[in-house]
Amino acid sequence: MTTTFTEQTRERAREIIARYPADRSRSALLPLLHLVQSEEGYVSPAGVEFCAEVLGLNKAQVGAVATFYTMYKRRPTGDYLVSVCTNTMCNVLGGQEVYDTLAEHLGVGHDETTADGKVTLEHAECLAACDYGPVMTVNYDFFDGVDPQTAVGVVEELRAGGRPMPTRGARLCTLKEMSVQLAGFADEREGAVADGGPGEPTLRGLRLAEQHGISVPGYDPNTPIRSKAEPDRPAAEAKAKADAEKAKAEAEKAAAEAKAQAAKP
């Protein structure tokens, strides 16, 4: 089989497969798809064939998985995947306007890439960050509370070779760099995970609770969290009591049956 995949990719593929038991190697398919995407920028037919070959699957089995998940791109994708949430909450707050402005500014539609190969635009159904809406992500790193102007500013900085700082999360990386991480390998860029932090809207509820002295009734924050290996004492005591009562009832029943038997002529 002739592919463009480098020896490093093949070595990483072997490393991924080795993470799983020999009879469960098929479980390596998801990270392997990210791996081939990290080299080509999408999951190409050659990438599907590569995954099928190293796992002993057929191409239909691999293709079924690759087409199910939206994070696997089936055609060449730009260095930066810009996703704009157009679902209910973000839409009410202006998400559709952000998307429409970017589409007109970039001259592309959903799942299309700019002529310079820098930016692929897509609308997303939900980015799970409603309290920060309207939300836009670049390679799944968040830009919160965007409006049309700030969104255009972000994509223009990307096209100029810059890497604007996300509102939350680590420093931006390209789609290929991100795919390496999703395949299970560390981001080796200097200071790659040095940034980020919690966002203000998500902390609002906590601060209001602290301000008004609100807490869960009977909650002690110093209560240690038991590991799964530790027994649950109340449950163990309840089980022991139930077992004792059951044993007592069975003993009483047996005694009654014996007494009745002895009373027979």
N, C-alpha and C positions, 0 to 999 in steps of 0.2 A: 504494500500500500504506500502510495506516495503522498506525503503531506508536507506542509510548511512547518510542522512543529519541531522545535529545537530539542536538542538532547537534554537541556535543563528541564523543559516541560515534561519530557518522558521520564526523567528521574523523579520529578515531583509527582507524576502520576503513580509511579511505583510506591512512593512514600505514602501517598494518600490511600492506596489500596491496602498497604500493610497495616493501616490503622484498624482494620476490621478483621474479624475471624475469617479464615479461609473459605468457609461455607456461607459467608455473608458479604462477600466482596461486592455484590450488587449495591449494597448500601453506600458505596463510594461514588455512585453516579452523580449525585448533586454537586459535591465539591469538584468532581472531574469536569463537569460542564462549566463551572466557574473558571477552572484552570484553562480550558481551551479558549474560553472567552477572553482571558487575560492576555493571550497571545495574538488572537486575530481581531479582538474588539467586538466579536459576536460569535454565536454558535453556528458555524458554517456547516454545510454538508460534510466537509472533511472532518470537522470537529465531532460531528455525530458518529462518523465512521471510526474515528480514533477511539472514542469512548466505547463503542461497541466492540472493537477489537481487543482492547486491554481488559475488558470485563467479560468477554465471552458471550455477549448479547447480540441480538440482531439490531439492525438500524431502526426498525419500526419501534422496538421497545425503548430505545434511547430517544428517538424523535417524539414519542408520546409524552415523555417527561419534559423534554426541552420546550415543547409547545404549550405545556400546561402552565408553567410559571413565567410571569411577565418579566422577571429579572434576567431571564435568558433571552437575548436579542437574536432574532433570526435573520437579520440583514445588517450590513455595516452600520455602526453607530459612532457618533462623534466622540471626541475626547471627554465631553461633558454632557451628561444626560440631565436635562432640565425638566423637572416634573412639577406641574402646577396643579394643586388640588382644586377641583371644580365640584366637589360634593357639597351637600346641603349647607353646612355651617360656613365653609370658606366661600361658597358661592354667594350666600347672603351678604358676606362681608366684602365681596368684590373679587373673588377668585376668578370668575369667568372673564371679568374685565382685564385682569392681569394676563390671563392666557391669550385672550384676543389681541391685546397690545403686543405681546411677544411674537405671536404668529405673524402679525402684520409687519412688525419691525424686522424680523428675521427672514420673512418671505418663505416660511415653511408652515406645514400643518402638523397634525398629530403624527408622531412616530416618523417624522421627516428630519433630515439633517441639512445644515447649512452647506453651501457650496465649498466653504473652506475646510469642512470636515471637523469643525470645532464643537458645534452644538447640535444635539438632537433634542427636539421639543416633544413633550407628551403631556396630555392632561391625565391626571390621576383621580381615581374615584375617592380615595381617602388616604391621607398620609399619617393618620393617627396622632394628630396634634391640634385638635379643635380649639384648644384654649390659646393658640398662637395665630389663628387665622387672620388674613389669608396666608397660607403656607406654600412655599416653593422649596424644592430640594434640588441640589446639584450633586449628582452621584450619591443620592440618599443622605446627604448632609443638609441640615435645615437652615433655611432663611425664613425667619418669622415675621409676621405682620407686614408683608410686602404690599406695595402698591405698584401700579404700572411703571412709574418712574424709577423706583428702586430696582424693580425687576430688570428693566432695560439696562440700568447701570451695571448690574451684576453680569449680564451676558456680554456686555461690551467689554468689561474688564477681562472676562474669560477669553474673548476673541482676540484681545490685545496681548495675550500671553500671561496675564496676571492670575492670581488665585485668591479671590476675595475671601475674607474670613467668614465662615458660617456663624449664625447666631448661637448655635449650640453644636457641640461635637468637635472632632479633631480637625486638623487642617485639611483643606481640599486635596483630593488626589484625582487622577484621571480614571476613566472607566476601567482601563486595563489594570492600573494599580489597585483599584478597589476590588477587582475580580480576583487578584492574587490573595488578598486578605480573606475574601469569602471562601476561597478554596482551602483556607486554614493555615496560611503562612503569615508570619509577622511582617508588619510594615517597617521596613528598614530605613526609611527616610529619617534624617536627623530631625528630632523634635516632632515627629509625625503625630504623636498623641499628647503633645504638651499643652494643648489648648482645650477649650470647652468649659462647660459649667452649667448648673441648673438655670432654667429661664424664670423670669420674674412671674409670669402668670401662673405657672404650676406651683410656685411657692405661696401664692396669695392665700389659699385656703389654710395652709399651715400657720401663716402669720396672723390671720384673723382668729384662728382657734387660740393661739397663744395670747393675743390681745384681750380676748373675752374669757379666758380661762376655761375653754372648752376641751374636754378630753373624753375618751371612751370610759364609761362607768366601770369602776373597779380595775382599771388598767394600770399596771405597775410597769413603767418602762425599764425597770431594773430586773424584771423577771427573766431568768435565763431561758434561752430557747433550747429545748431538748433535741438531741439528735435522734434520728430514726432508730438508732441502735439502743437507745435508752428505753426502759419499760415505762409505760404510762401507769403510774401507781393507782390513781382512782379507778381506771378501767380494770387493772389487775385485781384490785380489791373487790370490785363489783362482780367480776367473773368468779373469783374464789367463793364469794358469798352465795352466788347462784348455784355453783357446783355443790356446795355444802348442803343447801336446801334441797337440791335434787336428790343427793345421796340419802338425806334423811327421809325424804318422801318415799324413796324406793325401799329403804329399810323398813319403814312403817308398813308399807304395802306387803312386803314379804312376810313380816311378822303376823300381820292380819291373816294372810293366806295360810300360814302355818297353823295358826290357832284354829282357823275354821276347819282345816284338814284334820286336826287332832280331835275336834269335837264330833266328828262323824262316827256313827256306831260301827 
